[in-house]
Amino acid sequence: MKQSAILENTVYNKEYDAEFQQVFLLANRGKWEDAENLAIELHNRESAKPGLMDPSVERVYRWVSKQSQICLLYTSPSPRDRG
């Protein structure tokens, strides 16, 4: 099964509920850098465990990374604004 298919069928894991809530709270407040740092920390911690990565952690990590990039794209000044 492809990784994208696995992520689409991700089952929520309550083990990470507190961390996920914090990530979403930061994201909702527009604190994307903090949300991304927390997601990276959680992803790194999960990666260090033996066995397969928990798909819910992978999904939150990818979502925050993507949203953070989009936010940066729309908030960064364009080259014509810098001149």
C-alpha positions, -999 to 999 in steps of 0.1 A, spaced: 0 0 0 14 34 -9 22 59 19 -5 84 8 -31 57 10 -20 49 45 -22 85 55 -57 89 41 -69 60 63 -52 71 94 -69 62 127 -67 88 155 -45 77 183 -54 92 217 -18 86 230 -8 119 214 -40 139 222 -24 165 244 4 172 219 -20 173 189 -43 197 208 -13 220 215 -2 219 179 -37 228 167 -41 256 193 -8 272 182 -19 269 145 -52 285 152 -35 314 169 -13 318 138 18 307 157 29 284 128 66 283 137 58 272 173 32 246 159 58 233 135 85 231 161 62 211 184 52 188 155 89 183 146 97 174 182 68 149 183 78 134 150 115 131 161 104 114 194 81 90 175 109 83 149 133 73 177 109 45 188 114 10 174 89 -2 148 68 18 124 60 55 127 25 62 141 6 74 111 -13 100 131 20 117 141 32 116 105 -1 131 93 0 160 118 36 166 111 30 168 73 -1 190 77 17 215 100 48 216 77 26 223 46 4 249 63 35 266 77 50 269 42 17 283 28 15 308 56 51 319 49 43 322 12 14 346 18 30 367 46 65 371 30 70 404 11 73 399 -27 105 412 -44 86 442 -58 76 452 -22 112 451 -10 124 476 -36 
